[in-house]
Amino acid sequence: MSAGDDRFDIKGLTKALDEGADSSLRRALEAVREHLGMQVAYVSEFVGDRTIFREVDAPGLEHVVKPGDSMPLDYVYCRHILEGRLPELMPDVLGVPFAVDMPFTHDMGVRAHMSVPIKLRDGKVHGMFCCISTEPQPSLNPRDLRMMRAVAELAAILISREIDATTEQRVNFDLIRRVLDNDELAVVVQPIFRIADNRLLGFECLSRFSGPEQWTPDVWFTMAASVGLGTELEMRAVEKGLALLDMFPDDIYLTFNVSPDTVISGSLAEALPAKHAGRVVVEITEHASVQDYGTLVAALNDMREKGVRLAVDDAGAGYASLRHILTLQPDIIKLDISLTRNIQDDLARHALAAALVHFGRETKSQILAEGVETAVELSVLGELGVETAQGYFLGRPMPTAEACLLVAQRQLADRARPKIVASNAKVSGR
């Protein structure tokens, strides 16, 4: 160990491990190796009859051992230490007859060795935490061994977290694959109306999942993105929605919620039918993180040139939506439900909605209110100049068949409604 200071910063190391940084285990190896005055420190994992070096700190000796290398368990000390044939602490290996007779000792030039098992929460030995020196280390003592055991316990915590994360990733991947393979995603639609005359203009396509978990759609899509299947799941929903276009009249449009990643991937542009491009609205949500606005704008512009319209969802819910609006310059700005709910009773909501309506007029963006649940809310929004709306008061999400029936009913009502002809002629009173 260091001649000037035999203290070891366990608290600092604990904090480093708790941070969960990728380099924390490597930093732990370096700290222990330097404290003990050894040349090599490594963490291994037992896989079958071999030990695999997962993390290694061996400055200047990378040609001897590095991460990913492996050796037979019978060749190294590990199994013999676990089974009691070798001690965990060997300040001078040449003083241990069993070690002297092992080829590993002479091949690697080992003179001092200290090793402790890394045990996971279930008691299983994951591998070993080892330190090696090519020179005897007579100052090594049981206190150093206790310190190394403590560090091994901390390392086991970090390794367990990584294993748990990997397991969770695999489970989540399999869940999304099941949804895709078993076709557990269906699309329902929610009607969108023009406030002024209650005319049906279009539908928002919304995903529903039939699996036993009963999770909300945002949970599924977030999970899919975390395992690299976000675009595939989104496109499954989009494709199901696009198939509905032929079922509705040409004056009915459909809106689709997609992430920036899906737009940038090009999958959406490839799936759009050219003849229906003008009936498609792409919604970018406020919660979607945009890493590169330039790339996103370019991908959106390619679709907008073909007639696709762009909507920014959840306006008023946070800073991100305002940035989306300013940067993407959408055709439609959707007011978040947090603005529309009880707008008649809240001056702040009323003022912000009015400001967005004014902004929409100036930028020629249509304003659509989401989450309208009462006649009063709809009336106030109309008075503010909001043009279109959707929400439970106007129509809940519904299956396609029900939506087709609604369209047919609206068409019949429109035909029966008398046309009002404007005239400058005076009408005589009776």
N, C-alpha and C positions, 0 to 999 in steps of 0.2 A: 504494500500500500504506500501511499505518499508519505515520505519521511517527515514532512513538515506539518501535516494535518491529517489525523486519522478519523476525522468526522466525515460523515456522509449525509448529503442533503436528501433525506427520504421525503420530507414535505415537498421540496421542489420537484422531485421526481414524481410524486403522487399527483401534483398539479399538472405536470406535463402529460401524464397518462390520462388523467381525467379530461384533458382537452380533446383527446381523441384524434390528435393530428396524425397524419400518415407517418411522420418522422419520429413520433414519440418513442416507439420501441427501439429505434436505432439510437436515439439520444440516450436511452436508458443503458443500452449496451456500452456505449462510449463512456458514460459516467462511471459504470462499475469497473470496466477495464482499466481506466485511468486511476481510479481509486485504489485498486488492488495492485497496480503496477504490472499488469499482464499484457501480453501482446495480441491476443485474439479473444474476442468474446462473440458468442453466437447463440441464437435461439433456433432449435431444431424442431421438426415435427416428425413423428413416427408414421410412416406409411408402409404397411406391409412389413417386410423384413429389412427396410432401409430407413435411415434417418436423413431427412432433407433439411438443408440449411436454409431457413426462411429469412433470417436477418443476420447479418455478419458485420462486425466492426473489427477490422484487421488492417490498419493502415500500413502500407508497404508490403503486405503479404497477400494482396488480392489474387496473385497468381497461384497461391496455395489453396485458398478457400474463398468462395464467394456465394452470394445468395443463389439458390437453385441447384447447387452441387448436392450430391448425395453419396452416401457410403453405406455398406452393409452394417446392420446393427451388431453383428458378431465381430466386426473388425474394429469398431470404436469402443469406447469405454461404457457407453450409455446403458446397455442392457445389463452389463456386469455390475454396474453401480446399483441399478434398480433391484437386482437379484441378490445383492449383498456380497458379491465376490470382490468388489473394489469399494473403497471408502469414497464418500463425496468430497472429502478434503485430502489432497495429496500435495503438501508443500514441496516434496522431492519424490518424484515418481520412482526414482531408482531405489528408494527405500521400501517399495512395495513389490514383493516378488512376482505376484500375478501380473502386474503391469509390466514388469521388466521383460517377461516372456512374450508379451504381445507385439506382433509386427507393427501395429499402429504407433507404439511408443517410439520405435527406432525410425520408421518411415517419416514420421512427422517431427521428430526431434523433440518430443514432449519431455519437459523436466518438472513442470509444476502444473497441477490441474485441479480445478474445483468445479463441481457440477451438481445441480439440484433439479428434480423433476418439476415440470410445469403441469399442475393439475387443474382441470376445469371444474366448473360448479358441480358436475355430476360425479366427480371423483376420478374421472378418466385421465390417465397420463397422456397429455397432448404431445409432449416432447421434453427436451432438456434445455436448461439455461447453463451454458458452460463458459469457463474462462481457461485459457491455455497460455503457458509461458515456456520458452525454450531455455530458460534459466531457472534454477531452483529459487523458490520464494519462501525461505524459512520463517518469515514474519507472518505468513498466513496463519490464522487461528480460528477457533470456533466462533468468535464474534463476527469475523468476516463471513463465515458460513451462514450465520443467522441473518446477517444483512442481505446476503445473496438470496436466501429463502424468501425474505420479505419482498425483495424486488421481483422474484419469480412469481409471487402471489399477485403483485400489481400487473405484471406482464400477462398473467393468466386472465385477469379482468379485461384487459385490452383485447386479447385474443378472443375471449368469449364474445365480446361485443362484435368483433369482426365476423365471427362465425354466425352469430345471431342475425347480423345484417345480411350476410350472404344467404342464410336460410330464408329470411323474410323475402329477400329479392327473388329467390327461386320460387317460393310459394306464390308470391304476387304475379310473377311471370306466368306460372301455370294457371292461375285464376283467369288472367286476361286471355290466355290461349284457349281456355275452356269456353269463355264467352264467345270468342271468335269462331272456334271450331263447331260449337253447338248452336250457333246463331241465336244467342240469348239476348240480342239487342233488337228492340223494335222502335219504331218512330210513331209518335203521336204529334198532333198539330194544334196550335192555339191561334184563334182568329185575330186578325188585326183590322180595326175599323177606322174610317175617317170620321172624326168627331162631328163635323158640321152637318152631315146628312146621314150618319150611321151606315155608310156604305162599306161593305166588306171588300177589303183590298188585297189581303193575302193571309198567309199563315206562317208562324214560326215553327220550325221542325225541332222537336224535343225528343231526347232519347229516353227510353225506359228499358230496364233490365229485368229479366224473368228468373234469374237465379235465386237460390234459397237465402242469400245473404241479406236481401232487402236494403241494400245500400243506395244512397242517392246517386244520381248520375255524376255529380262532381267528384265523388269518391272514386268511382270507376275510372274516369278520365285522368284524374291525378295519378292514380296507381299505374295506369297504362303508360303515362309519360315517364314515370320513375323507372320503368323496366324496359324502356325503348320501344314500346308498342303504341305510343300515343297517336302517331299519325295513322297507323293501321286501324285503330279503333275509331278514330274520328272519321276516317274515310268510309268505314263500314256504315256509319250513321248517315254521312252525306250521300252515299250511293243509294241507300234506302229512301232518303228524302227526294233525291233527284228523280227517282222512278215514279214519284207521285205527280210530277209536272204534267204528264199526259192525261191525268185524271181530272184536272181542273181546267177551266176556261183560260184563254190566253191573257185575260186581264187580271188574273190572280197570280201573285208572286209568292215565292217561298224564301224564308230566311234560314241561314245555317250558321251555327256557332262553330268557329274553327280557331285553332291556335295559330300564332305566327309561324311556328315550326311547320305546321301542315301547309300553310300558304307558301312558305319559302321552298318546301320540298318539291313543289311542282305537281304533286298528286292531284290537288284540287283542280288546277287549270286543265289537266289532262282529262279529268272526269266530266267536266262541264259540257253539256250538249250545246253546240253552236246555236241551234235554232231557239233554245230557251235561255240563252245567256241574259237577255234583258229581263227575265223573270226571276233572276237569282240575286239575293242579297247576302253578302258575306258579313258576318258579325265578328268583330274582334272584341273580346271582353276586357273590362278594366283590369281584371286580375291577371291577364296574360302578360308575362314578362317579355320585353322586346330587347334582344341583345344588339341587334343591328337594324336600325330603322331604314337605312338606305337600301339594304337588300329586300326588306319587307315591302317598302314603297314600290320598288321596281317590280316585284312579283305581283303586287296588287294592281299596278298600272297596266300590266299586260292583260289582266282580266277585265279591268274597267274599260279598256279600249274596245272590248268585245261586247260591252253593254252591261256587264255585272256591276251592281251597285255595292257600296261599302257602308256598313253601319258600325258605329262604336257603341258598345253596350255599357250599361251601368254608369252612364254619365252622372257625375255628382257624388259618386261613392268614394272617390279618392283622387289623389294627385295623378295617378297613372292614366285615368280616363281623360283628364284634361290634356295631358301630354299626347295621348293618342289622337285626340281631336285636332290639336294644333299641328301635329306632324303629318297625320294621314289625310286630313281634310275630307272627312266622310260625307257621303250623300245623306245619311240619316244619323241623327244623334238620339240615342235612346235614354230617356231619363230613368234613373234607377228608382226602384220601388221605395227606397228610403226618402226620396224627394216627393213622390206622389202620395204616399200614405198620409192621410189627415192633413193634406196641404191647406185645407180651408181654415185650419186652426193654428197654423204655425207661420209666423211672419218670415222667419229665416228661410224655410222651405219655399215659401211663396216668392220671396225675393230672388233666391238662387234660380228657381225654375224660370222666372221672368227674364233673368239675365241670360240664361241659355236660349230662351226663345228669341231674344233680341240678337244674340250671337248667330243663331241659325238664320235669321232673316238677312243679316249682313253677309254671311258666307254662303247663302243659298242652300243651306242644309235643312232637310225636313226634320221636325222634332216629333218623336214618338214617345209617349208615356207608357211605362211598364207598370204592372201591378195595380191597375185601377180596380178598386173593389167596391166603390159606392157611387151612387148617382151624383152626390155632392162633389166628390173628387173629380168626376168626369166634367161636370159643369164648370168648376173653377179652372180646370186645365184648358177647356175650350175658351173661356173668357180671356185666359192669358195668351191665347194664340197658338197653343199646341194643336198640331194638325191631326195626328193619328194616335191611337191608343190600343192597348191590349190589357187584359187582366180578367180576374174571375167575374167581375160584374158584367163584362161583355161576353165572356165565353171561356170556359175552362179548357185545358188540353183535352183533346178528343181523338178517338180512332179515325182512320181515314174515311171509313164508310159514313160515319156521322158527319165528318167535314163535307163530304160530297153532298149529303142531304141538306146541310146548311146552305151550301152554294146554290143548290136547286131551289130551295125555298126563297132565297134572296133574289134570285133571278125572276121568279114568279111575282114576288112583291114589287120589284122594280118595274115590271111590265104593267102591273095593275095601277101603279102610282100615276096620277094625272100629271102631265107636264105643265109647268107654269110658264106662260109666254109673257115676257115683259112687254109693256105697251105704254106709250106716252099719252094715249087717248084718255080723256076724262070719262069716268063712269057716272052716269046720272043716278041720283038717289031715288029711292022708291018712296 
